[in-house]
Amino acid sequence: MTAIYIIADIEGSSGCNERTDAQLFNDGWVRACVALSHDINAIGKSLLAAGVERVRVKDFHRTGYNIFGELLDEKIEIDQGYNASPIPGIGKACGFELLYMTGMHAASGSEGFIPHTLTSKFATILVNGRHLTEAELFASSVAKTGLVPAFFSGCEIACRQAHTAISGLQTFTINKPLSEPAETIRANLAAAAVKAISAGNRQPFTPSGPFAVVIKMRDGNQAAEKLRKTWGLDGSYDELLFDSPDMESLYWQLIRIAYLNPFAERHLNSALTIANISGRLAHLWARRRAKSLKLL
């Protein structure tokens, strides 16, 4: 029997319609969280009905606390919050065969709906001359567990980028504004997810290095210069330049630049504990607000 691990983001979900819907502490975000939960429930229930043995969803947007577990079928496992290791952000993902990525977005520096890679502070990330997608980072990070990337959903450009980067990946497009009622899109999304069980190249994603990385910072020279000094990077004006021998070291360098400083890296587990507490508190606020809006 197949076991499927789902990484869920919010920008490409059925309820995120504008940039503020992906940001914390507003009603748009609350509605997007509810819609994302319904998307995941539809996918998970359909996969289980199709004979999948286990379905686990990793909440991977902002704080890592967006999905409302009470809206999911009791057989769908949910993992919220972030871990430092063994897989960055995810922690453990053993015991699963296929990787699904749903609710995703296009890469930094490209067109598409709310395009970014890890953070909007990166205006562009080019790796060996090509835009880097989060799909590549996530799929490569779980490759050592044997997980095979099989399914991806998001806007048209995000789907095209992911399909180009990862051979055999099945995709489902959710463009904004929605072209059909959310319930219809959700049903089609779930059907596409089931179809992807038997499709794909059945190989973990392990791209070969080395990788030459060029990052352009959204806030220009001052932001870039500060990061160059902090992390000992090359580059000039708004650019950061570095080389990585493999995807694992590339991913970690991006995490450092996007989220950390040397002190936080030395105390990463403590920093993540504090971040996860903050995420749970934000989720409590969202739950109360969803109830007041009669969404739960």
C-alpha positions in Angstrom: 0.0 0.0 0.0 1.2 3.5 -0.8 1.9 6.1 1.9 1.9 9.8 0.8 3.5 12.8 2.4 2.0 16.2 1.6 3.7 19.5 1.9 1.0 22.2 2.0 1.5 25.9 1.2 -1.3 28.5 1.1 -0.7 30.9 -1.9 -1.7 28.3 -4.4 -4.7 27.0 -2.4 -8.4 27.6 -3.3 -8.9 30.4 -0.8 -5.8 32.7 -1.1 -6.9 35.4 -3.6 -4.5 38.3 -2.9 -1.2 38.9 -1.1 -2.7 39.9 2.2 -4.5 36.5 2.4 -1.1 34.9 2.9 -0.2 37.3 5.7 -1.0 36.8 9.4 -3.7 38.3 11.5 -6.4 39.4 9.0 -9.7 37.9 7.9 -8.3 37.1 4.5 -5.7 34.8 6.1 -8.3 33.1 8.3 -10.5 32.4 5.2 -7.5 31.1 3.3 -6.6 28.8 6.2 -10.1 27.4 6.2 -10.0 26.9 2.4 -6.6 25.3 2.6 -7.9 22.9 5.3 -10.8 21.9 3.0 -8.4 21.4 0.1 -6.2 19.1 2.1 -9.2 17.2 3.4 -10.5 16.7 -0.1 -7.2 15.4 -1.3 -6.6 13.2 1.8 -10.0 11.6 1.8 -9.8 10.8 -1.9 -6.4 9.3 -1.5 -7.5 7.2 1.4 -10.6 6.1 -0.5 -8.4 5.1 -3.4 -6.5 2.7 -1.1 -3.6 4.8 0.1 -2.6 3.5 3.5 -1.3 6.7 5.1 -1.6 10.4 4.4 0.4 13.0 6.4 0.3 16.7 5.7 3.1 19.1 6.7 1.8 22.6 7.2 4.6 24.6 5.5 3.4 28.2 5.3 4.8 31.0 7.3 4.5 29.9 11.0 3.7 26.4 10.1 0.3 26.7 11.8 -2.4 27.4 9.2 -4.4 24.2 8.8 -7.4 23.5 11.1 -7.2 19.9 12.2 -10.8 19.7 13.0 -11.7 20.2 9.3 -9.6 17.1 8.4 -10.7 13.5 8.3 -9.5 11.8 11.4 -7.3 9.4 9.3 -5.3 12.3 7.9 -2.2 12.9 9.9 -1.1 16.5 10.4 2.3 17.9 11.4 2.6 21.6 12.3 5.6 23.7 13.3 9.2 23.5 12.2 12.2 21.3 13.0 15.9 21.8 12.4 16.7 18.2 11.4 17.1 15.7 10.0 15.2 17.4 7.2 15.2 21.3 7.3 11.8 22.5 8.5 10.2 19.1 8.2 12.1 17.0 10.7 11.3 13.4 10.0 9.5 12.0 6.9 10.3 8.3 7.0 7.8 5.6 6.1 6.3 7.4 3.1 6.7 6.7 -0.6 5.3 9.6 -2.6 5.7 13.4 -2.1 2.8 15.7 -2.9 3.2 19.5 -2.9 0.0 21.4 -2.9 -1.0 25.1 -2.7 2.4 26.2 -4.0 3.6 29.3 -5.8 6.0 30.4 -8.5 9.7 31.2 -7.9 11.3 34.5 -6.9 11.9 36.7 -9.9 9.2 35.1 -12.1 5.6 35.9 -13.0 2.8 34.1 -11.3 0.6 34.5 -8.2 2.7 35.9 -5.3 6.0 34.5 -6.6 8.7 33.9 -4.1 11.2 31.3 -3.0 11.4 31.0 0.8 10.9 34.7 1.4 9.8 37.8 -0.5 13.1 39.4 0.6 14.6 37.6 -2.4 13.8 39.5 -5.6 15.4 36.7 -7.7 17.2 33.5 -7.1 19.0 32.1 -10.1 20.8 28.7 -9.8 23.0 27.9 -12.8 21.1 30.6 -14.7 17.6 29.3 -13.9 14.9 30.4 -11.4 14.9 28.2 -8.3 11.6 26.8 -7.1 10.7 25.7 -3.6 9.5 22.4 -5.2 13.2 21.6 -6.0 14.3 22.5 -2.4 11.6 20.5 -0.8 11.8 17.4 -3.1 15.6 17.2 -2.8 15.5 17.6 1.0 13.4 14.5 1.4 15.2 12.4 -1.3 17.4 10.7 1.3 14.2 9.1 2.8 13.3 7.7 -0.6 10.3 10.0 -1.2 9.5 10.4 -4.8 7.9 13.7 -6.0 4.7 12.8 -7.7 2.2 15.7 -7.5 2.2 19.5 -7.4 -0.6 22.2 -7.5 -0.4 25.9 -7.8 -0.8 28.6 -10.4 0.0 27.9 -14.1 3.5 29.3 -14.0 4.3 27.5 -10.7 3.1 24.3 -12.2 5.2 24.8 -15.4 8.3 25.6 -13.4 7.9 22.6 -11.1 7.2 20.2 -14.1 10.2 21.5 -16.0 12.5 21.1 -13.0 11.3 17.7 -11.8 10.9 15.0 -14.4 7.6 13.1 -14.3 5.9 15.4 -11.8 2.1 15.6 -12.3 0.6 19.0 -11.8 -2.8 20.6 -11.2 -3.4 24.3 -12.0 -5.3 26.7 -9.7 -5.2 30.1 -11.2 -6.4 33.3 -9.6 -9.0 34.6 -9.6 -10.7 31.2 -9.5 -12.3 30.2 -12.8 -14.9 27.9 -11.1 -16.4 27.6 -7.6 -14.0 26.5 -5.0 -15.9 23.3 -4.4 -15.6 22.3 -8.1 -11.9 23.1 -8.1 -11.4 21.1 -4.9 -13.1 18.0 -6.4 -10.9 18.2 -9.5 -7.8 18.8 -7.4 -8.6 15.6 -5.4 -9.2 13.6 -8.6 -5.9 14.8 -10.0 -4.1 13.8 -6.8 -5.5 10.3 -7.0 -4.5 10.0 -10.6 -0.9 10.9 -9.7 -0.6 7.8 -7.5 0.2 5.7 -10.5 2.1 8.3 -12.5 5.5 9.9 -12.3 9.1 8.7 -12.8 9.3 6.9 -9.5 12.7 8.3 -8.6 13.7 10.6 -5.8 14.8 14.1 -6.9 18.6 14.3 -6.6 20.0 17.0 -8.9 23.8 17.0 -9.4 25.9 20.0 -8.4 27.8 22.1 -8.4 25.4 25.1 -8.3 26.3 28.7 -9.0 23.8 30.9 -7.1 22.9 34.6 -7.8 20.5 36.3 -5.4 19.1 39.7 -5.9 17.7 41.4 -2.8 14.4 43.2 -2.9 15.6 46.0 -0.7 18.7 46.7 -2.7 22.4 47.3 -1.9 22.1 48.0 1.8 20.3 44.8 2.6 22.7 42.8 0.3 25.8 44.4 1.8 24.6 43.5 5.4 24.1 39.9 4.4 27.4 39.7 2.5 29.2 40.8 5.7 27.2 38.5 7.9 27.8 35.4 5.9 31.0 36.2 4.1 29.5 36.2 0.6 30.6 37.7 -2.7 28.7 40.1 -4.9 28.1 43.8 -5.4 25.2 46.2 -5.2 22.0 44.2 -4.7 23.5 40.7 -5.4 24.7 37.9 -3.3 26.9 35.3 -5.0 28.0 31.8 -3.8 28.6 28.3 -5.0 27.2 25.1 -3.5 28.4 21.5 -4.2 24.9 20.0 -3.7 21.3 20.8 -3.0 21.5 20.2 0.7 24.2 22.8 1.3 22.4 25.2 -1.1 19.2 24.8 0.9 20.9 25.5 4.2 22.7 28.5 2.8 19.4 29.9 1.7 17.8 29.2 5.1 20.7 31.1 6.8 20.3 34.1 4.5 16.5 34.2 4.6 15.8 33.6 8.3 18.9 33.4 10.5 22.0 35.2 11.8 25.0 33.5 13.3 23.7 33.7 16.9 20.3 32.2 15.9 22.0 29.4 14.0 24.1 28.5 17.0 20.9 28.3 19.1 18.6 27.0 16.3 16.6 24.6 18.4 15.8 27.3 20.9 14.9 29.7 18.2 12.6 27.2 16.6 10.9 26.4 19.9 10.1 30.1 20.3 8.9 30.4 16.7 6.6 27.4 17.1 5.1 28.8 20.3 4.4 32.0 18.4 2.9 30.0 15.6 0.5 28.2 17.9 -0.6 31.5 19.5 -1.3 32.9 16.0 -3.3 29.8 15.2 -5.4 30.2 18.3 -6.2 33.7 17.2 -7.1 32.4 13.8 -9.4 29.7 15.2 -11.2 32.2 17.4 -11.6 34.6 14.5 -12.8 31.7 12.2 -15.5 30.8 14.8 -16.6 34.4 15.0 -16.9 34.5 11.2 -18.8 31.2 11.4 -16.2 29.4 9.3 -15.7 26.7 11.9 
